[in-house]
């Protein structure tokens, strides 16, 4: 007889199928991202009349659909009032009603790592399951998505809210976990969502509830961290509403860009283990789950069907806030709108001094907030009022099918229209000049508004790491002989049944790829510097292919002290310690190096990894163990129950007829 938990999980999943609701929040029912045409609305911020004696308002960058009832609430702050005005004072959020009260103002320069306005709890439920997808007009029968939508439902909160998300695993043959990309998880390391690092996988038919505080604000995404699942569609946008560093008039819902294949990433995985074999090739580019297949002799399109590109209508003179998120498998993109400039105001979760450009390069996992004015460049006005949105693969930072060395892919992925009745394709021309090389945005442009000063190197802990591709021999790797990427002590390989967070005494050695930071006294918070190179410093016998890597650190924003595509030289390196760029994903240049620094103020086990999915699965990752003796688990019973259910499924309940049986079960790093 099935257990109560199994029956309840099935019932919830069935109700999701019947109602077609993406998920429910604390205040309202959310819906998937809208990809159709929509006319902007300009309504005043919602300020309900008493009896509310605390701040309650529709956020300045609210959803496009004004019927959406999402509001920010601060019931524990009755002495405060809203001070944010997206038109004139976007940098303010909440201020004391009594200016002489001595209470702090919550604004764009607040130290959000330690100070936040306590909000309310936001409750969500997401259910991951298999489905068939055709986002580029070609059938993919191996989709893995949240709440039957691609991308997954939009999770929203306001600065200072507590977010609670219950994840139900309705996949029949896979475990899963969900990572909240860029969320600091201060003192909530077990909620980071990395299987075999912070928890066991959620077994099929089981669920796990994540709880964490929104210390930061801005845009990001959530995704499965179980092997290559996110490459098959298990992603969704995440927004924490808060202040802004530049004015705007209205906001568009998050824009997710990604590369795509018509088959499962698990089918391509084996290719990446052999440097003499074929590197997996992507076939299409999607914007919010829509794109068009360009066609290639090596790729067949099953059951082709027409697709509608992402469309939005602009009003002349109106300033639009765009939230850009790259959730790719293997591609960095240059995002642009023909004939329009972009004012960049935030990188990842870090508000910056605004700067203007005609395009922005977005690496895998990176996010940017930009403001676009509905006033085309007079020299590039399109007579029909239609303009292409372009997401161009960066040279050297992507892998698509090619013809004569050029990627065969449609980079025109969306349309901005000034005439809502128009259905014609734009005739606009690409912005020029526009850099397309593989690089981050200019580091001198990324100037955080809340400034950090990194102490001199004599007062920091310094460690060096080399990214390489090396041959592996013997268990636990499968196949036992192959080439895998690594960054520390060998390619990462993790035991799903023994997560590091609850097994500190069992881990260590080559396969766990760990870095143990020194334990520090409570009253001392030192800084750590990582020099990460893409060429050999001390080990010339290792292989160092000339490849760029988007490096992501969990649990921290980091300061970028230096970066170059040249060989590292301690005598010539230029270090920036006074308000350096700050973010959670940075591009390690091909053949070059980066130096990053962060404060040891968040006890836990934090993953540092390349965000190219093939490389992470190969083992290009390491675990950073930080003050683990100070870790205090939020819900140890849930962790133990999740592991018990995982082990029971693996050894007793895994269906051998429905699920293909591989020996060994795990052939990648686990992440």
C-alpha angles and dihedrals in degrees: 000000000000117000124253090249091054093048092047093049090050092049093051091048091049091051090051089054093048100045098036089215111151094214142306127256131198093265107024149357110274125213132204120273111287113237099179132091115290133177113225117244124212111206129153118262110275111255110172118213122246142310077077107089095176134064113288120160147138106263117252090241093046124161116287090243104079090195085071107104098207110142137169116242131191106178093163092058105064090149091062136077136192114272100169117116114173091202099052114359107029093151095068122079112167130000133182114267087224108055091200095052094100091232117139124252117234107225146136093290096049114122093248093184090072106013129056138152106252109237133171137292117272114204122201138167123204126182122201117209143149120271142159116257136190103178094150095035094267124104119253112182094185101069119145112193145160118252091349092289133111116237094027124248120297112257111205134185138156127245108285097016123136110237121208119184125177111205117203118198110216094162108119099209107024137067117219146194130186124226122202099218114228095358107138096220091204106200091347101089093147088065094060091098103225114141115228090012106059101004145354116269117274104255121230108277093021133099140210129202118219118202124184143144124252099231092157131048134213134065134319141135141246123224144166112271093195108115110291099337096118090059088063094056108283096135138104140172124266123196130183108192116224145127125320134216096224136035124258137165105225139356133232120220115260117296113217117195125190146154116247145198133200091230136051119281087229088067091055096044098090091059092065093059095068117060089199092055130076120294108231110265125215120217110199146018120231132198111199091340097312131104144123130253111238094204128239133191091238094054128064121206111219117212095350116211133175118264131202116228123230107280134187133174118226126201116219113262096009119129115225128200111217123195108206121194128178111207096167131149097218111349140095114198138206105221120203144150114220112250095006136099125222124221106208113212106162137028116199105320094332121101110219140188105277120256131178128232139152093237141012128216112223119193125204109292094010125124134197134189111211134176118221121192117217091234114101120216105272089228092056105039113150110222092216093051093238124124132186122239106215130200102184119189109244115243108261094006101084143047118216131151107278143209116201090344095308123111113252099220140114106250092177095091105159146013134230112202131190091190110059091198094059119105098172123117112252122260092200122132129235118266114260139241094025122160115230101176121120105266142111122259111284105288092218087063095055100082113160117223092216100057130219126197112202113211121243118280091256087068098046137078109244127202132172128215134181125208110217144154111235140169118260126207130195136352141007088034118082122228085034094215115050144099120273135178118244142173106183134023093339135313114324116255121172134195109230091206096053111049113196093234093067098030107053091142093054102049133081138093135077101316098052094057095209134173114199111204115206116267111248135203118262094249096049123074109182128186127244125213122202119196105198117185134188091207133055120275102167106001111059092167091071124089118253110184115195098252132134119231129200102222117206126190121200122216097022147056107228134208115238104223097174142352134178143157088225127092112276115261119177091205096057105028114121112220122198112202101157107084097329121185111285131200143117101252124048132171115245100212118235107266092000141086147242132208115206130179134195139171119256093231103117115069113214149078109292127188121226112191149148110263095216096110095221091052095048091051089047091057107266093146143085137199117240109208108203123184090325091173087068096052113122114191118225097208113007091169091061091050092051093046091050091053092046091052092046093052091045091052093045096050104027114015108034105122109235096192099048096036122056109244114227125182111240099028094214120053100165138052091278096247 
